[in-house]
């Protein structure tokens, strides 16, 4: 199965989000290290990661039904 561009972007964002959570558990937040005090941008990154997770969960349920 070939992934669409949206699928690929969502997958990359969820992987980055997961790796960031690993780093947070180890005491380092990569998102805030990169974007620092730009609170709206940090929030936007987290929102995009969360929406990507919802999107991937939804399409995986569709694939399961086939």
N, C-alpha and C positions, 0 to 999 in steps of 0.2 A: 504494500500500500504506500502510495506516494503522499507525503505530507504537503499541505498547502502552506503558503507563506505565513498565514495567521497561526497555523498549527506549530510551525517551526519557531516563530517568535514566542508563542506561549510556552513552549517546551523549554526554550533557552531561559526565559524569565523565571520559570519555576525551578529550574536547576540552579540558577544563580541565587534565587531566594533560599533554596535549601542549603546551599553551601554557606550563605551568609548566616543562617541560623546555626550551623555548625560552628562557625567562627565566633558568633555571639556567645555560644556556650563555653567557648575557650577564652572569652574575654576580649574579643576584637570585633567591632562592627564595621565591615567593609563599606557599607553604604554611607554611613556618617563619616568615615575616613576619607572617602572620595568627595562627597558633596558638602561635608562640614556643616556650617551654620545656615545653609540654605534650606530652612525647614520645609517650605512648600515643595521643593524638589525631592527631598527625602520622603515626604509623605506621598508624593506622586509615584515614586519608585515602588513603595510598599503597596499602594493601591493597584498599580499595574501587575505586580507579582500576585496579589490576591485575586484579581480578576482573571489572570491567566490560569490560576489553579481551579477556579470555578469553571472556566471554559473547558479545560482539559477533563475535569470530572464529568461535565455534561456530555462531551463527545465520546468519552470512554463508555458511558452508559448506553449511548446510541449504538456503539459498536458491539456491545455485549448482546443487545437485542437482535442483531442480525444473524 
